[in-house]
Amino acid sequence: MITISKDGKIITLHTASTTYQMAVGPYDYLLHVYYGPRVESDMSYIISYVDRSHSPNPYEADYNKTFSLDTLPQEYPCYGNGDFRNHAVRIQNHDQSYGICLKYKSAKVLDGKYSLPGMPAVYANEKAQTLEVILEDAVSNLEVTLLYGVMEECDVITRAVKIRNRSSVSVRLEKAASCSFDMLYGSYDLICFHGRHGMERIPERDSVTKGKRVLESRRGTSSHHMNPFFILAQEETTETHGECYGFSLLYSGNFKAEVEQDQVGLIRCMMGLHDECFSWKLQPGEEFTTPEAAMSYSREGLEKLSHNYHRLIRHHVCRGPYKTTRRPVLINNWEATYFDFTGEKILNIAKQAAELGVEMLVLDDGWFGKRNGEKAGLGDWYVNEEKLGGTLAELSEGIHTMGMKFGLWIEPEMVNEDSDLYRAHPDWAFTIPRRKPNRGRYQLVLDFSRKEVVDYIFEQISFVGERSGVDYIKMDMNRNLTDIYSVGAQQQNQGVILHKYVLGVYDFLERMLARFPDILIEGCSGGGGRFDAGMLYYTPQIWCSDNTDAIDRTRIQHGTSFGYPISAVGSHVSAVPNHQTGRITNIQTRAVVAMAGSFGYELDLNLITDDEKELVKAQIKDYIRYWDMIQNGSYYRLTDPQVNREIAAWAFVAEDRSEALLNVVTLDAHCNAPIQYVRLRGLDPQAVYSMEGTEKKYSGAALMYAGIQVPELGGQYQAWQVRFYVER
Ligand code: GLA
């Protein structure tokens, strides 16, 4: 619900249990008042007007030294009007000067949730509301519209900003954050999700101290290295107690999140497009729209905050037929064969998988062009029939005849120099004039900021897709962007390329969804290098990491779960010794870990033992029994793998709390070790839960408050998965 007070000065947004408030302050500056638990009153009294030396006063404040933009909490601070703290928007005016001064003009409430053309945005039914607040700079005639979407039941407020040049001369937009948020006081920690290839989204928690901390990607994708999601939590906040705020950017390219504590302890944080190498010329009448950010607040700890984002992404970001329905259990040939396969070998892998209950085969990299290794073929999207020993349609038919679906890997944004495409269009790859480009995995990046490039690749790939009856696509992206120069842009417009590239990727994906409305697209970028809420608008699941080691995965998936639902996590059982770490774990442990995601296999099932084959059959049956709880239920982090070195534990609880699935993996093993206990959460305390496969019964309260001991599992890397259910 959004309300505007009678005098038009107080604007309040309510979700089910939170309130966000702003006020039109003196001289029409828009001030931020409050974001926290739901409160039904005007709280603008908490803003203090204090004379602080060296904080300037706007001219219109006359000789009032207590009014300074350098000390007040603001809704969308700008550069160049006397606030020395971080700014959300920076403009270079036509006369080359920097600076604008945004003042409140009007606000209106609209039914439904706004959308952002060409970009991902949270969507909702008509019950959602949008707030549009218009700010303007009278001198430059620039109009800034702050958009807010209220997602009541998820306790989420979305933000985006539109900047329109209403003057008769051009200006340059040099920075435009999607959201900015000022907190008057408090001791907070910043939790970021950093990582590297093969070890993505590892939480790191540090106190917010004076000065500024920047979380960013400058790699052209949202990156393995820092995720566009962060949390501000009070120092005492834990999984289940305390206040915290989440910030998630629905964007898949360069981003910048900044958290700054000012001279008197106010914390300002913001998030949006990265301003490095960003410069967007706005001609008279033109408008720029930022990507969207989704903010959430919880006073019940990190778990509740995660649940808010899980619900938001599952129901209001992901789209398509697979949004809440079960995804097929798949087998992917990558770690089974790498580039070394024939059609016969693939059919052989598929046959064994089908016999064990697998429902889809995904043909990974290497089916097209001269792609027999990393050095050639990318960009040539025609089937290598010689390698397959037939057409792709025949292979797909062979798979379909086994009763399985057929999936295909693509990497549309890339080109090898050794490809027909590159030979024909060398200027389609990013290269700086007169310089040699950097290679990454022997490949160059196609300039997706150019429509003709996207058009061509889209036509090539959809031609193959249509003729081969694909049910699923894995869309990969295996290097970061360098050598940014587009021959398609005018020379003075190179500052738009990085953003236009991302818009090109979104355009490609939107067209794929329109051309193939029934297929499931899985995102991927060298594993989880583009794992963000923006991609999830197009691809409801993303290959979480190229690291398939079950033990490392407990950490990666734990970190990922803070901002993203389990349904978004692609996770597979692979061979041992694990190809990335060399670690040996048993097939049950690998399956229990992979079930905390969209489940599949990535090995040649012909090569496992007969006993293991029986286990695989049972695992698939179990997953199919549990999937609704896993995908659509609530996820609970029961241990923190950075703290608890003995076990990793997590649980899924069905929405109606009638069943729960507890998962435990042993990590370090010790002689004469203490017994490990876990306490479940989210159960009905009054209900009596039976432990599947035993005669044991426990009350929900007992399982949650007394806990349960982990049985002796026989050492390191063993798994225990057990279902508790209420008998009907
Ligand atoms: C990336 C992906 C892998 C696989 C390879 C193929 O690394 O993350 O899963 O598809 O590319 O080249």
Residues whose N, C-alpha, C, O or C-beta is under 5 A from the ligand:
A	BS01	GLA	W334 D364 D365 C524 S525 G526 G527 D546
